[in-house]
Amino acid sequence: MTYIALNFARYVNAVAMRHGEVSREMFPDHAIDAIPNGVHAATWTAPAFRAVFDRHIPRWREDNLKLRYAMDIPESEIADAHLQGKRALSLEQVILRLFYGKHDAWRRIMRSTIADQRIVFQYAAHA
């Protein structure tokens, strides 16, 4: 089955460097890359950081190695993106508590402020 998969695959990757070494020894006639931790950065990066990376690191979505240039991004932009991410996460937590929480206080707060997201953000930032 492995040979069938290798022969029909357009691209083969191992999930760690050592896995790649062993796989290349086992199947020397096939090109096998190694992608440690196999994280697809464009999918798992928070929207605020995506915007920062888009401005400062061209083509980072196609080549995760380009993220090494994030060291050149001004710290103030990193801090702003981090804060935006925290606020978004806090809002998600508030919404989850609204639907799945056990506390009626959360439901009352959300019902009274649902029309004005700014109040929800302010409350979530201090929760």
Secondary structure, 3 states (H helix, E strand, C coil): CHHHHHHHCCCCEECCHHHHHHHHHHCCCCCCEECHHHCCHHHHCCHHHHHHHHHHCCCCCCCHHHHHHHHHCCHHHHHHHHHHHHHHHHHHHHHHHHHHCCCHHHHHHHHHHCCCHHHHHHHHHHC
